Every structure is written in C-alpha cells, then in structure tokens.
Amino acid sequence: MASFEEELLMDAEENAREAEYILNTIPNELKEKFTEDDIYFMMDAIVDYYVNSGVLEGSNDDEYVEIDLQKVAEYVCKVAKEEGKDYDAADVFFVAQADFDFQEEEAE
C-alpha cells in the first residue's frame, strides 16, 4: 500500500500527464490562449462538475453514462467567472472533450 505522500505524488504525475494530453489535443489557437495553469484550473472545475452535478450518481463501471460536454464547459465558465477568469464556453468545450478522452483512454 502506498503512503499518503506516494499517493499525492502519483496524483500529481497523473494530473501532469492529463494536462499534457489536453494541451497536445486542443486546437493550436487555444494552446496560445490557455496556460498550463488555466488547464489545471479547468481540470479541477471539471472534476467538481462531475462530483456535484450528480451525473455519476447511481452508475457503476459497467454502465454507460452520457456526459453533456456543453454543460461541463458552461459550468467551468461559471466557476471561472466567480474566480475572476473569463473563458469562452466554445473554447472550454475542447478542453472538456480532451479531458473526457483522456479519462476514457485511462479506463481502458
């Protein structure tokens, strides 16, 4: 069993791989718009959406869950606005899609 510090390190490494994946996947013009910090912020907001929206409640690993990525993007923009950041939902959609694709690949 991994220690707490080892688990934190593994989580940080996983987040770094995910951020790199997203930055490599989104369109080039968005790579110029979004910093790595923006991507990490969006990743956190996306997780927050999944946890708080109830979309994953009652599902198990064998059950298909439909995710509305437009709603995810709009939620990220709402949270960002509360933090003084201004993102366009059409741009964030690409980040949400890349995040979703990363999670799907990791689950395989």
NORGI-V161029 format. One record per backbone hydrogen bond with DSSP energy under -1.0 kcal/mol. NH is the residue of the N-H (numbers start at 1). CO is the residue of the C=O. Records with the same first field share a line. If there is no record, write none. Layout:
NH: CO ; CO
//
This chain:
7: 3
8: 4
9: 5
10: 6
11: 7
12: 8
13: 9
14: 10
15: 11
16: 12
17: 13
18: 14
19: 15
20: 16
21: 17
22: 18
23: 19
24: 20
25: 21
26: 22
30: 27
31: 27
32: 28
34: 30
39: 35
40: 36
41: 37
42: 38
43: 39
44: 40
45: 41
46: 42
47: 43
48: 44
49: 45
50: 46
51: 47
52: 48
53: 49
57: 54
59: 56
63: 60
69: 67
72: 68
73: 69
74: 70
75: 71
76: 72
77: 73
78: 74
79: 75
80: 76
81: 77
82: 78
84: 81
85: 80
92: 88
93: 89
96: 92
97: 93
98: 94
99: 95
100: 96
101: 97
102: 98
103: 99
104: 100
105: 101
106: 102
107: 103
//
